[in-house]
Amino acid sequence: MIETSVSARCKQRGWKRCSRAARSSLRFPTGTRSPAGYRLPGRPLRVRRPPRSSSFRLPGPSLPPGSTRRAPRRAAVMDRDRNKTLLQELLKVAGNGRCADCGEPDPEWASYKLGIFICLMCSGIHRNLPQVSRVKSLWLDFWENDLIEFMKKHGNLCAKAKYEAKVPPYYYIPQSCDCLVLREQWIRAKYEREEFVATRVCQDPCSAGSREGFLWKRGRESKQFKQRRFLLSAREGVMKYYTKEPKGPKAVISIEKLNVMFQAEKIHHAHGLQITYKTDGQTRNLFVYHESGKEIVDWFNAIRAARYHYFRTTFPALSEHEIIPRITRNYIKEGYMEKTGPKQKETFKMRWFSLDSEERNLLYFKNPLDAFPQGQVFIGRRVEGYEVRAGLPQGISVKKRKSGITMVTPMREFLFLCENDREQREWIDALNGVIAQPLSG
């Protein structure tokens, strides 16, 4: 009853309860009185501090005579600077000056578990493989002495000899400009699944070029993606896809006329794939994807294996150096330009253009995902009368201030408008590159 009445009176006066630990270190101002465990409202807590004395020291081990607590810190700074210098020297070693996975020059990261130097983009993929790889920044992170010694004993060439001992010739090794899914599956295949180590048996192209499964395909009329069964056979030299099984394949595509490329941005899917082939003299586009990154990359490399098998059996005299660039190809330039008609008096209309250097064709579409192009422009050599000029011919006026391009052919002049000067320069350089290259047999 007494304690209850004291608590009630303290609450009436505005006193607040404080903890026992805080109570033991409090002292109240002179002339104030409060029951045990309470403090006056508005008055700050004053904590007892130890007396200021030269003999007072924090608890802990005593330092040896003549030493200070700053000595370990100075040693750590010296180690950090020394190890940074060693890392710079290691980057000059043959093979370490480029990313071990995509070839990007001047890597700024490293996997201290694999002993390799990698770029920023590939380091992000390595972070998702903590069981096989751990990464550090070469310049922002602290490197311990034992990690420096590990990097000295290994390096990019050492890792290449181990993890890329048996990469098939048809397998696509991605570059820094390639899409994320290609680089990720290349890194996972090397280090996580160890598909190319010396103890693995390499599949022959005929076996690797045979595959069956389902892909999401964009419909030509409906514009919707639906699951379709695809069948690839390197032995038969064809790829088929089915919409309804009892009716047979919807299309039978010859491996000879087949090409495949990743188009993540165009299809708006990270695993988007564009398959092109010739049918009745026209270029036909198929747009497909798969939810699994590994599955879509396996399909990509299976088509490459089938194409490699085709060239090996059809043209046995060709060297591997000549075959590899012809297995699959990307368009060297794509994007929107405005185009006018043959009379050069028609309204300029926006079209999507794709430049195929191997076929020497400039294809244009109404929409990027159209199955067939609206037309194409063959690009020959300069000695045959083909030329690219900046600007438009005299007498051609446009309302919008845009950069023009004139494509001269023996038959007619094609006029294009680019969005800005940078796009104009890129298109002119790409077109001139095709004009300058020799005609393939």
C-alpha positions, 0 to 999 in steps of 0.5 A: 500500500505504501509503494502504491501511494508513493507511485501515485504521488509521483505520477501526480507531480509529473515525476518519471520512472527510470531504470535501476541501471540509470538510477545507479549512475545518477545524482540529483541537483542540490536541493532536490528530493525525489523518491528512489527510482524517480526523477523530476520532470524537465531535469536532465539526467546527469551521469557520474563520470570518472575523475579526469586523471592522467592515471585513468586508462580504459580497460584492456591490455597494456601497450609495450614501452615506446609504442602507440595505438596508431602503429597497427593502423599505420601498418594496415595503411602501408599494407593496403598501399603495397598490395594495390601496387602489387595488383597493378603489377599483376594486371600487366601480366599476360592475360590479366589485362582483359576480363577473363570472361568477356574480354573487356579491357582494363578489368577493375574487379577480381575473383579471389576464389578463382584467381581471375581478373574480371570487369564490372558487369561480369563481377555482378554475375560472379556475386550470384555464384558464392559457392564458386566465386567471391569478388573484390574491387581492385581499388576500393576493397582491402586485400589481405596478403594471403589473397595477393599471393593466391592471385600471383599463383593463378591468373586469367591464363591459368584459369583459361587452361583449366576451365576452357580446356574443351570448349567446342568450336561451335560454342559461342564465347560472348564478348563485352557487347553481348547480352547478359544471358549469354555472358551469365550462362557462359560463366555458369557453364565454366565455373559452376557446371564445369562443362569444359574442363579436361575430364569432360567428353566433348559432344560431336556437332551432329549430336549437339545439333539435335534438340527438341522442346517448347519455345514461346513463339510470337504469332504472325497475325495474332502478335501474341506469344504462344508455346510451340514445339520445335525440333532441330536435327543436324543429321536431317539438316532441318528445323521444324516447328509445330502448331497442331501436332496431327497436321504436321509441322507448320514450317520446315526450315533448312539449316543452310538458310538458317540464322539466329541472334539474340534480340532482348531489347527488340523482343522486350524479353531478356531471353529473346531470340530472333530466328531468320531464314529464307523462304520463297526469296524473302527473309522470314523472322521468327521471334521466340523466348524461353523463361530459362536462360540456360534453355534458350542459350542451349537452343542457340548453341544447338543451332550453331552446332547444326550449322557447323555440322552443315559447313563441315560436311558440305564444304570439307575444304573450308578451314575452321577459321573460315567456318566459325564467322559464318555459323551465325551473325548479328545485324551490324546496325539496326534502328529507326530512320525515315524513308521516302518513295522512289519519286522522292516526292512522297512523305517521309515515313518512319521504318525500322531498318536492319543491315545484314552485312553477309547478305549485303542487304538493308532490310526495312520493316513497318514494325521491328517485330514484323515477320516479313520486311516491306522491302530491301536494298542490295548494297554492292561495291563502289566500283559497281556504282554504290555510294553513301552520301551525307545529306539529301540531293538539292531540291529535296526539302523537309519540314523537320530539321533532321540529318539526311542520308543518300544511298546511291545505287545503279537503279535509283537513289534512296533517301533517309532521315536520321534523328540526329547527327550521331545516328547519321554518322553511325549509319554512314559508317556501317553502310560504307563498311559493307560497300568496302568489304569484298563480295563473298562467294 
